[in-house]
Amino acid sequence: MKIKFQASRIGQAALLAAAVMIAAPACAAQTYPYPYRDRGQSVNPSFERRVVDDGYRRGFEDGRNDARKHRSFAPDRHGEYRDAQRNVYRGDWNRQAYGRSFTRGYESGYREGFGRFNRGYWRD
């Protein structure tokens, strides 16, 4: 009787361990809600962070180049920014989320790149 009881305990423990090992990667890969309240959708935070960073880098370069060439402050002069703006108003939700994130990063980077060069921080 004791042997059967121990065997069932070991079986239960193995089953529990297997269930935890299967469920852990699924929990780690889920997306978390992000404040796009208008649609009630979720965005993977790492995806959004990458898109914002990409927009920031591209905006920074364009802003810096515009300031170097003594152009006016105009992020909408650049095609990547205009494309992202168009995506915000298209039907696909993923495209809209990408457009919002890229635009936010681009505007911030453009502003900083343009402003830093105008203040004399960038000397080539």
N, C-alpha and C positions, 0 to 999 in steps of 0.2 A: 504494500500500500504506500509506504513511504517513497519508494522508488518512483512510482507513478506520479505522485504529488510533485516531486522534484523535477521530473521530466516535463510536466505541464508548466511549471514555473519557468524553466529554461526556455521552453517553446514560446511562452508569452513574452518573455524578455527579448527573445530574438525577433519576434513579430513586431514588438514595439520599436526596437532599434531599426528594423527595416523600414517601418513607416516613417520614422523621423528622418532617416537618410533620404527617403524619396521626397518628403514634403519640404525639406530645408531649401533645396535649390529653387523650387517653385515659389516659395515665399520671398526669397532674395531677388527674384527676377521681376516681381510685380511692379507696376507703375503706381506712383503716389499722386494723389490729387494736387493739382496746381491751380492757382486762382484764375482760371478762365471761366468765370461764373456764367457768362452769356451762353455757353454751350453745355456746361456741366460735364466736360470731358476731363480726362487725365492725360498728363504728359510725363514722360520719363524724365526725371530731373537731370540725369547725365546727358541726355540728348539735348535738352534745352541749354544746358551750360555750354556744351560744345558749339551750338549754333550761335549763342550770344558771343562767345569768345571769338569765333570766326568772323562775325560781323564787326566786332570791336577792332580786330587786327586790320581788316580790310578798310574800315572807316578811318582808322588812325593813319594808315598809309596815304589814303586819298586826301585827307585833311591836311596832312603835312605837305604833300606835293602841291596842293592848291595854294597853301600859304607861301611856299617857296617860289611859286610862279606868280605871286602877287594877284591871285584871283580872289573874287569875293567869296564869302562864306555861303556855300550852297551845296549841301549833300545830295540834293535831288538832281544835280548835274550828272551824277554817275549812274551807269547802267545797272550795276548790282543792287544799288539802293532802290532804284525804280522797279526792278523786277521783284524785289522783296515786298514793296508796297503793293504791287499788283496781286501778289499771292494772298495778301491779307483779305482781299475782297473776292477771291474766287471761292467756288463752292466746297471744295474738299477741305475738311477740318484740319487734316495734317498739314496741308499747304498753308492754311491760315496761321496755324501755330508756328510753323517755320518762319513765315513772313514777319509775324509780330516779334519773335525772338531775334531774328537777324536784324530787323530794323532798329530795335532797341539798342543792340550792341553796336551797330554801325553808327547811329547818331551819337552815342557816347564817345566812341573812338574818334569819329570825325571832329567832334568838338574839342577833344583833348589834343589831337594831333595838330589841328589848326591853331589852337591857342598856344601850345608850347612853342611852336616855331615862331609865332608872332612875338612872343615874349623873349626870344633870344636864347631859349634852352638848346635849340638844335643848331649847331655850327658844323658845317661840312667843309 
